[in-house]
């Protein structure tokens, strides 16, 4: 982390007090706390985005699979009907 940049962050008093309580227990400084919080936020955001992409993909595949199943069902019914007609012709 040799390429660190300084930023200025404004926080409400109550949030800063909570942060200060946590960093006192964990024995880290505010900068380290902010870095950890940002990394955690980014990781969670990426996880949620990936889950949403997967959900969308599964929904799209479900639609495709339903259409394929319907096409196969129609073809199967048509084949079954032809088979039954051919059996009927044999009985004559």
PyMOL commands that place a pseudoatom at each C-alpha (Angstrom):
pseudoatom trace, name=CA, resn=UNK, resi=1, chain=A, elem=C, hetatm=0, pos=[0.000, 0.000, 0.000]
pseudoatom trace, name=CA, resn=UNK, resi=2, chain=A, elem=C, hetatm=0, pos=[2.800, 2.421, -0.815]
pseudoatom trace, name=CA, resn=UNK, resi=3, chain=A, elem=C, hetatm=0, pos=[0.606, 4.440, -3.176]
pseudoatom trace, name=CA, resn=UNK, resi=4, chain=A, elem=C, hetatm=0, pos=[-1.788, 5.857, -0.584]
pseudoatom trace, name=CA, resn=UNK, resi=5, chain=A, elem=C, hetatm=0, pos=[-3.890, 8.965, -1.219]
pseudoatom trace, name=CA, resn=UNK, resi=6, chain=A, elem=C, hetatm=0, pos=[-5.303, 11.211, 1.460]
pseudoatom trace, name=CA, resn=UNK, resi=7, chain=A, elem=C, hetatm=0, pos=[-8.990, 12.083, 1.379]
pseudoatom trace, name=CA, resn=UNK, resi=8, chain=A, elem=C, hetatm=0, pos=[-11.237, 14.166, 3.574]
pseudoatom trace, name=CA, resn=UNK, resi=9, chain=A, elem=C, hetatm=0, pos=[-14.417, 12.496, 4.822]
pseudoatom trace, name=CA, resn=UNK, resi=10, chain=A, elem=C, hetatm=0, pos=[-17.248, 14.200, 6.687]
pseudoatom trace, name=CA, resn=UNK, resi=11, chain=A, elem=C, hetatm=0, pos=[-19.126, 12.040, 9.201]
pseudoatom trace, name=CA, resn=UNK, resi=12, chain=A, elem=C, hetatm=0, pos=[-21.919, 12.716, 11.657]
pseudoatom trace, name=CA, resn=UNK, resi=13, chain=A, elem=C, hetatm=0, pos=[-20.769, 12.747, 15.293]
pseudoatom trace, name=CA, resn=UNK, resi=14, chain=A, elem=C, hetatm=0, pos=[-22.664, 9.596, 16.256]
pseudoatom trace, name=CA, resn=UNK, resi=15, chain=A, elem=C, hetatm=0, pos=[-21.106, 7.585, 13.413]
pseudoatom trace, name=CA, resn=UNK, resi=16, chain=A, elem=C, hetatm=0, pos=[-17.627, 8.820, 14.259]
pseudoatom trace, name=CA, resn=UNK, resi=17, chain=A, elem=C, hetatm=0, pos=[-18.156, 7.846, 17.892]
pseudoatom trace, name=CA, resn=UNK, resi=18, chain=A, elem=C, hetatm=0, pos=[-19.118, 4.313, 16.836]
pseudoatom trace, name=CA, resn=UNK, resi=19, chain=A, elem=C, hetatm=0, pos=[-16.064, 4.089, 14.601]
pseudoatom trace, name=CA, resn=UNK, resi=20, chain=A, elem=C, hetatm=0, pos=[-13.806, 5.320, 17.392]
pseudoatom trace, name=CA, resn=UNK, resi=21, chain=A, elem=C, hetatm=0, pos=[-15.223, 2.689, 19.753]
pseudoatom trace, name=CA, resn=UNK, resi=22, chain=A, elem=C, hetatm=0, pos=[-14.547, -0.054, 17.236]
pseudoatom trace, name=CA, resn=UNK, resi=23, chain=A, elem=C, hetatm=0, pos=[-11.019, 1.064, 16.402]
pseudoatom trace, name=CA, resn=UNK, resi=24, chain=A, elem=C, hetatm=0, pos=[-10.162, 1.283, 20.102]
pseudoatom trace, name=CA, resn=UNK, resi=25, chain=A, elem=C, hetatm=0, pos=[-11.180, -2.358, 20.564]
pseudoatom trace, name=CA, resn=UNK, resi=26, chain=A, elem=C, hetatm=0, pos=[-9.525, -3.566, 17.350]
pseudoatom trace, name=CA, resn=UNK, resi=27, chain=A, elem=C, hetatm=0, pos=[-6.425, -1.435, 17.920]
pseudoatom trace, name=CA, resn=UNK, resi=28, chain=A, elem=C, hetatm=0, pos=[-6.379, 0.026, 14.421]
pseudoatom trace, name=CA, resn=UNK, resi=29, chain=A, elem=C, hetatm=0, pos=[-6.460, 3.617, 13.229]
pseudoatom trace, name=CA, resn=UNK, resi=30, chain=A, elem=C, hetatm=0, pos=[-9.261, 5.397, 11.390]
pseudoatom trace, name=CA, resn=UNK, resi=31, chain=A, elem=C, hetatm=0, pos=[-7.517, 5.049, 8.038]
pseudoatom trace, name=CA, resn=UNK, resi=32, chain=A, elem=C, hetatm=0, pos=[-7.238, 1.281, 8.394]
pseudoatom trace, name=CA, resn=UNK, resi=33, chain=A, elem=C, hetatm=0, pos=[-10.864, 1.103, 9.486]
pseudoatom trace, name=CA, resn=UNK, resi=34, chain=A, elem=C, hetatm=0, pos=[-11.989, 3.096, 6.435]
pseudoatom trace, name=CA, resn=UNK, resi=35, chain=A, elem=C, hetatm=0, pos=[-9.873, 0.922, 4.105]
pseudoatom trace, name=CA, resn=UNK, resi=36, chain=A, elem=C, hetatm=0, pos=[-11.373, -2.251, 5.579]
pseudoatom trace, name=CA, resn=UNK, resi=37, chain=A, elem=C, hetatm=0, pos=[-14.895, -0.838, 5.411]
pseudoatom trace, name=CA, resn=UNK, resi=38, chain=A, elem=C, hetatm=0, pos=[-14.451, 0.205, 1.775]
pseudoatom trace, name=CA, resn=UNK, resi=39, chain=A, elem=C, hetatm=0, pos=[-13.027, -3.193, 0.792]
pseudoatom trace, name=CA, resn=UNK, resi=40, chain=A, elem=C, hetatm=0, pos=[-15.887, -4.949, 2.538]
pseudoatom trace, name=CA, resn=UNK, resi=41, chain=A, elem=C, hetatm=0, pos=[-18.437, -2.708, 0.826]
pseudoatom trace, name=CA, resn=UNK, resi=42, chain=A, elem=C, hetatm=0, pos=[-16.908, -3.292, -2.615]
pseudoatom trace, name=CA, resn=UNK, resi=43, chain=A, elem=C, hetatm=0, pos=[-16.711, -7.070, -2.066]
pseudoatom trace, name=CA, resn=UNK, resi=44, chain=A, elem=C, hetatm=0, pos=[-20.354, -7.205, -0.931]
pseudoatom trace, name=CA, resn=UNK, resi=45, chain=A, elem=C, hetatm=0, pos=[-21.485, -5.027, -3.843]
pseudoatom trace, name=CA, resn=UNK, resi=46, chain=A, elem=C, hetatm=0, pos=[-19.714, -7.326, -6.321]
pseudoatom trace, name=CA, resn=UNK, resi=47, chain=A, elem=C, hetatm=0, pos=[-21.256, -10.387, -4.662]
pseudoatom trace, name=CA, resn=UNK, resi=48, chain=A, elem=C, hetatm=0, pos=[-24.743, -8.881, -4.950]
pseudoatom trace, name=CA, resn=UNK, resi=49, chain=A, elem=C, hetatm=0, pos=[-24.146, -7.889, -8.584]
pseudoatom trace, name=CA, resn=UNK, resi=50, chain=A, elem=C, hetatm=0, pos=[-22.954, -11.416, -9.408]
pseudoatom trace, name=CA, resn=UNK, resi=51, chain=A, elem=C, hetatm=0, pos=[-25.986, -12.936, -7.680]
pseudoatom trace, name=CA, resn=UNK, resi=52, chain=A, elem=C, hetatm=0, pos=[-28.290, -10.632, -9.656]
pseudoatom trace, name=CA, resn=UNK, resi=53, chain=A, elem=C, hetatm=0, pos=[-26.556, -11.548, -12.935]
pseudoatom trace, name=CA, resn=UNK, resi=54, chain=A, elem=C, hetatm=0, pos=[-26.866, -15.245, -12.124]
pseudoatom trace, name=CA, resn=UNK, resi=55, chain=A, elem=C, hetatm=0, pos=[-30.525, -14.833, -11.183]
pseudoatom trace, name=CA, resn=UNK, resi=56, chain=A, elem=C, hetatm=0, pos=[-31.208, -13.056, -14.480]
pseudoatom trace, name=CA, resn=UNK, resi=57, chain=A, elem=C, hetatm=0, pos=[-29.328, -15.763, -16.385]
pseudoatom trace, name=CA, resn=UNK, resi=58, chain=A, elem=C, hetatm=0, pos=[-31.273, -18.546, -14.677]
pseudoatom trace, name=CA, resn=UNK, resi=59, chain=A, elem=C, hetatm=0, pos=[-34.549, -16.772, -15.464]
pseudoatom trace, name=CA, resn=UNK, resi=60, chain=A, elem=C, hetatm=0, pos=[-33.557, -16.376, -19.118]
pseudoatom trace, name=CA, resn=UNK, resi=61, chain=A, elem=C, hetatm=0, pos=[-32.555, -20.038, -19.295]
pseudoatom trace, name=CA, resn=UNK, resi=62, chain=A, elem=C, hetatm=0, pos=[-35.856, -21.035, -17.697]
pseudoatom trace, name=CA, resn=UNK, resi=63, chain=A, elem=C, hetatm=0, pos=[-37.722, -19.217, -20.471]
pseudoatom trace, name=CA, resn=UNK, resi=64, chain=A, elem=C, hetatm=0, pos=[-35.565, -20.872, -23.134]
pseudoatom trace, name=CA, resn=UNK, resi=65, chain=A, elem=C, hetatm=0, pos=[-36.011, -24.298, -21.539]
pseudoatom trace, name=CA, resn=UNK, resi=66, chain=A, elem=C, hetatm=0, pos=[-39.792, -23.817, -21.329]
pseudoatom trace, name=CA, resn=UNK, resi=67, chain=A, elem=C, hetatm=0, pos=[-39.921, -22.946, -25.047]
pseudoatom trace, name=CA, resn=UNK, resi=68, chain=A, elem=C, hetatm=0, pos=[-37.749, -25.936, -25.942]
pseudoatom trace, name=CA, resn=UNK, resi=69, chain=A, elem=C, hetatm=0, pos=[-39.890, -28.235, -23.818]
pseudoatom trace, name=CA, resn=UNK, resi=70, chain=A, elem=C, hetatm=0, pos=[-43.032, -26.938, -25.517]
pseudoatom trace, name=CA, resn=UNK, resi=71, chain=A, elem=C, hetatm=0, pos=[-41.495, -27.461, -28.966]
pseudoatom trace, name=CA, resn=UNK, resi=72, chain=A, elem=C, hetatm=0, pos=[-40.427, -30.995, -28.052]
pseudoatom trace, name=CA, resn=UNK, resi=73, chain=A, elem=C, hetatm=0, pos=[-43.824, -31.709, -26.516]
pseudoatom trace, name=CA, resn=UNK, resi=74, chain=A, elem=C, hetatm=0, pos=[-45.562, -30.601, -29.717]
pseudoatom trace, name=CA, resn=UNK, resi=75, chain=A, elem=C, hetatm=0, pos=[-43.182, -32.685, -31.852]
pseudoatom trace, name=CA, resn=UNK, resi=76, chain=A, elem=C, hetatm=0, pos=[-43.659, -35.679, -29.555]
pseudoatom trace, name=CA, resn=UNK, resi=77, chain=A, elem=C, hetatm=0, pos=[-47.439, -35.356, -29.757]
pseudoatom trace, name=CA, resn=UNK, resi=78, chain=A, elem=C, hetatm=0, pos=[-47.253, -35.134, -33.531]
pseudoatom trace, name=CA, resn=UNK, resi=79, chain=A, elem=C, hetatm=0, pos=[-45.053, -38.232, -33.650]
pseudoatom trace, name=CA, resn=UNK, resi=80, chain=A, elem=C, hetatm=0, pos=[-47.404, -40.076, -31.273]
pseudoatom trace, name=CA, resn=UNK, resi=81, chain=A, elem=C, hetatm=0, pos=[-50.383, -39.187, -33.457]
pseudoatom trace, name=CA, resn=UNK, resi=82, chain=A, elem=C, hetatm=0, pos=[-48.615, -40.444, -36.599]
pseudoatom trace, name=CA, resn=UNK, resi=83, chain=A, elem=C, hetatm=0, pos=[-47.703, -43.655, -34.782]
pseudoatom trace, name=CA, resn=UNK, resi=84, chain=A, elem=C, hetatm=0, pos=[-51.283, -44.226, -33.659]
pseudoatom trace, name=CA, resn=UNK, resi=85, chain=A, elem=C, hetatm=0, pos=[-52.551, -43.534, -37.181]
pseudoatom trace, name=CA, resn=UNK, resi=86, chain=A, elem=C, hetatm=0, pos=[-50.110, -46.089, -38.576]
pseudoatom trace, name=CA, resn=UNK, resi=87, chain=A, elem=C, hetatm=0, pos=[-51.354, -48.634, -36.025]
pseudoatom trace, name=CA, resn=UNK, resi=88, chain=A, elem=C, hetatm=0, pos=[-54.918, -47.904, -37.100]
pseudoatom trace, name=CA, resn=UNK, resi=89, chain=A, elem=C, hetatm=0, pos=[-54.010, -48.542, -40.725]
pseudoatom trace, name=CA, resn=UNK, resi=90, chain=A, elem=C, hetatm=0, pos=[-52.545, -51.929, -39.778]
pseudoatom trace, name=CA, resn=UNK, resi=91, chain=A, elem=C, hetatm=0, pos=[-55.818, -52.992, -38.143]
pseudoatom trace, name=CA, resn=UNK, resi=92, chain=A, elem=C, hetatm=0, pos=[-57.791, -52.560, -41.348]
for i in range(1, 92): cmd.bond("trace and resi %d" % i, "trace and resi %d" % (i + 1))
show_as sticks, trace
zoom trace
